[in-house]
Amino acid sequence: MKRFQNLLLISLQTTFAAWCITVTAATETSLTKIHDDGAYNAFTDLVKYKGKYYCTFRSAISHGGASHKVLGAIVVIRSTDNKTWEEVARFIAEGADLRDPKLLATPEEIRVYAVDCRLRPGGAIQYANCAWSSTDGSLWSKPRRMAPGYIFWRPKMHQGKFYVPAYLRRPGYCCVDLLVSDDGYDWHVQSTPIPPAQVDDETLWANETEILFLDNGTALLFARRNHTGTPNPKLAKFGGFRTGIVLEASADDLTQWNVLDESLYFHCPAAVQHQGRIFLTGRDKISLDDDRITETGRLWEFIPGQGFKELVHFKTHGDCSYQGIIAEGNKLLVSYYSTHEGATAYYDKPGKSDIYLSQVKLEEE
């Protein structure tokens, strides 16, 4: 563990992505705005189901949530050609802020999962999750509530079971549990791969965590981490954000997790394996000329034992990213949101954010 602590400190004393090697293995060939209705649209995901493309996101007046009395709806749009999109669903829940929607295509149906956030007396937020399903992408079920207390990330299927990394918040505590289910609705804990960790006199918590099942029979976790408690003064310029962590386990077990990497800053991870390569997209932090830190969206290739190589720096600014990713043929499709043509609004002040689709061509190496 000491080796990983030293690696973490070294990476934090440099810029967030300075060590990443820029390669010519991928080229962004097009960027299209696919949704712009004047609202604050954010937190996307993307999937292909029965030959059609589906993108989901949260729509509200701002980034703010239940604690700011901002209640978001979940929107689903659909396209056959990635050029023309139509809205096929809009989900609301009375008294709840719906956030972080994720899409899952099963052999029988397409599902939308979202986090249900409700303000309780005294100011605490009550978390749960809900899901809607459809066999044709047009007619949707009523919501099914599940897993109170947890905040889901992106559910995946593997060998007939459903898995989702979910983080659990309690006063003074936050961990990432891996939940498993036979039907994607009734969940129980498989393991706790990321409990709180002490690194350089800080307590680090993980939250947004992506699971990726690989062709070689292993599984990876890509997890965002933040500090809690007293921050390391040497890392003050980075605020509360710390490098992410990558873990590996046997897909047949999923209880014994080993650390592979702790070198890269990333939020909102979305990962895919394609043509034997592992791709991760998410949000990074970069230093501006005046030494301030801002956020931006990126695409990396992850090579176990070597780390991350930056492939694409997406056109993003301010509050942004939260990508979805699809791989097909020689390209990747990446959805995201950004305020570079709108106005960032973190709390209850109205703002504008739009949804974009990037197409990335993968080159032969």
N, C-alpha and C positions, 0 to 999 in steps of 0.2 A: 504493500500500500504506500510505503514511503516513496517508491519510484513514481507512482501516479501523483502523489502530492507535489513532488518536485516538478513534474511535467505540467501540472496545473498552474503552479506559480510562474514558471517560465512563460507559458502561453498568455497569461494574464498581463504580463509586463510588456508584451508586444501588442500591436494592433490585432483586432479580432480575427482577421483572416490573412494576415501578412505572410504566414508561413505556407499557405495553400499554393500549390503550383498551378498556374494557369496553363491549360493545355488546349489543343485545337480539336479535341475529340467530340465536340458538340457545338452546333451553331444555331442560334435563334433565327428562324426563317420568317416568322410572322408574329405579330402581336395585335390582337383584336379586342376592342371593348365590347363585351357581350351583354352588359346590363348597366343602365344609367337611367334612373328615374327620379333623381334628386334626393333620394334618401341616403342614409348612412348604411351602405351595404358592406358586409364584412364576413370573415371567417368562412372560407369556401371549402368545398370538397367536390370531387369529380369522379364519375364512374361511367362505364359503358355497359348497357343492358339491352339485349335483344337488338343489337345493331344501332342503337340510338345513344346519344351522349346526354348525360344528366349532370347538372351542376346545382349545388345547393349552397345557401348562404343565409346569414341573418340580416334582417332589414329592420332598422329602427331610426330614431332621430340622431343618435350619437353612439359612440363606443360604450358609454356608461351603461350600467346595469340596474339591477333591482334596488341596490342601495342608493341610487340616484333617481329612483322612480322612473327609470327608462325601461320599457317593456318591449322586447324584440319579438318579431315573428320569424318563422323559418319559411324561406321561399325555395321552390324547386323549378328550374327551367330546363328545357329539353331542346335538342337539335339533332338533325340528321346529317348535317354537313359542317358543323362548327362555325357557320356563318350566320344563319338565321335561328334565333332562339325564341321559344314561347314559354310562358309561365304555365305550369301544369299543376302546381299545388302551392298553397300558402297556409301554414299552420300557426294558430295562435292558442294561447292558454290563458284564461282569465286570471289576472293577478300574478302572472309569472313572466319572467324574462327568459325566453328561449335563446340558447347560445350554442356555439361550436357544433353545428350540424355535421354529421358524417354520413356517407352513403355506403351501402353494402349491397352488392348484387349476389344473390344466391341462385341456385339452379331454377328455383320456382318463382322468385319474386325479387323486387328491389325494395330496400328498406332505407328509411331516414332515421337516424338516431340523433337526439339533441339533449342538451343539459337543461333542466328545468330549475330555475333559480327564483326563490320566493323570499321576500323580506318578512322576517318575524318580528314580533314586538320586542323592542330593545335594540334592534338594529342588526341582529345576526342574520345571515343568509342560510336558508334551508335548501340543500341541493338534492336533486334526484335526477333521473333520466327517463326519457320516453322515446317511443319508436312508433313509426307509421309504416305500413307496407302496402304494396300494390303489385299486381301481376301484369298490368299493362302500362303502368306509368301515368295513368290518367285518373283512375278511380282508386282512392286511398282509404285505408282503414281508419278507424278511430285510434287515438293514441293509447299505447300501453305503457304504464308507468312501472319503473323498476329501479332496483339498486339505490335506495335512499342513502344519502350521505356521500356517495361517490360522484366524481366528475369523470365521465367517460372521455376517452380519446377516440381512436378509430377501430371499431370492431373488425375482426378478420375471421375467415373460416380456414380450418386446417383439419384434414382427415375426418370430416363430418361433424366437427365440433366448432363452437364459436369461442373466440378469445378476445378480450379487450383489456389493455392496460388502463387502469383507472386510479386517480389519486384521491386520497382520503384526507380531509382537513379536520383537525380537532384543535382546540386551544393549545398552542405550543407544540403542535406536532403535525407533520405531513409526510405521507409515504406513498409509494406507488405499489399497488397490488395488481397482480395479474388475475383476472377473473375468467372463469370458464363456464360454458353453458351448453346444454344439449339442443336448445331451441333458440338461443339468442335473446331470451326474455327472463328466464330464471337463472340467476348467476350465483356462483360461489367462488371462494378464493382458492386459486391454484397455488400461488406462492406470493411472497413479498420480496420482489427482486431489488427494490431500492428503498430501504429505510433511511432515516436521517443519517448523515455522515459528518464526522469532524474532519475538516481539512484546513490546515493553516490557521488554527484557532477560530475557525468559523463553523457554524452548523449549516450544512447545505441540505436543502429540500429539493426533491424532484417533483415535477408536475406533468406537463404535456409529454406523453411518451408513446412512440410508435413501435409496433411490433411488426417484424418482417420474417416470414418463414422462407428459408432458402432451399434451393434444390438439393443441397448436399446433406439435408437432414438436420440442420441446425436452425436456430431462431436468434434474431438480433433484436435488441431494444435500443432505441435512440431516445434519450430523455433530456429535456430541458431542466436546468437547475438554477436556483436562486439561493442567496444566503439569507439567513434569518438570525436575529440577535445582533450582537456587536460585530460590525464589519471590519475586515482587515483594512487599516488605513492606507496601505500600499495600493489597494485596489479601489479606492474611493471614486476615481473617475469613471469606473464602469457601473456605478450605482449598485443595485442589488443583484446584477446578473453575473453568473459564473459560467465557465465552460460546461457544455453538455457532456453526457457520459454515454458510452456505447457498451452494452453487455451482450454476452453470448451464452447460449445454453443448448443442450440437445432438445430438439423438437419433440422427442418422445418422452421427455421428463419435465422440463420447464420449471425445475425447482432449484437447480444448482447453476447459478449465474456467475460468469467470470468477466472481469473488466477487460475490454479490448482497447478503448481509447478514451482520453479525457482532454483533447487538445483543441476542440473547436467550439466557438460560440454558435448555438443555434436555438431558435424557438420554433414552435409549431411544426414539428417534424412530420414529413410525409415521405415514405420510402417505397421503392419498387426494385425488384430484380428483373433484369431484361438482358437477354443474350449473354448471360453469364456475368453481367456487371451489376453493381449495386449503386443505385442513385438515391440521393437524399436532397430534398428541397425544403427550405425553411427561411426563417428570418435571421439576419445577422446584425451585428452592431459594428459600425465603422466610425473612425475618427475624422472629423471635418478639419479644415485648415485652421479654424480658430480653437481647436482642441476640444470642441463639443463632440458628443456622441449622438449619432442618429441611427435609424433603423433602415434596413434595405432587404430585398429578397434575393436569394441566390439558389443555384443548383450546383451540387457537388457530386462527384463520384467517390464512393468510399471503398478503399482497398484494405482489407484486414491486414494488419501488420505494417502498413505504410501510411495510413491516415486518409485525409481528404484532399481531393484535387478540385479546385473551383472550375466549373464549366461555363456557367452563364450568370451574369449579374443582371437581374431583371429591372425593368424600368419601374421603379417604386420610390416612394418618398413618404416620410412621416409615418403615420399609422398605416400599416401595410402588411402584406404577405398572407399567412394562413392559407397555404396552397393545398390543392388537390393534384394528383398526378396519375396519368395513364400512360402505359407503354404499348405501342403497337407498330409493327414493321420496323422501320429505321428511324422512328421518331418518338418523342415524348410530348404529351400534352400536359400543360401545367396551368391550372386556374389560380387566381389570386385576387386580392383587393388592394387598392391603393388610393391615397388622397392627393396624388400629385396633380390631379386635375380638379380637385375639390377642396375641402377644408376640414382638417383634423378637428375632431371634437371628442375629447376623452370622457367628459362627464355628462352633464345634462344640457349643455349648450348645443343647439342643432348644428350639424355639419353635413358634408357630402362626401361619399366614397363610392367608387365604381368597381365593377367586376371585369376582369381581363382574362384572356386566354392566350397563352404563349405556346407556339409550336417550335420544338427544338429538334433539329436533325442530328442524328448520331452518325459520326464519321467512322470509317474503318481505321483502326489503329495499326 
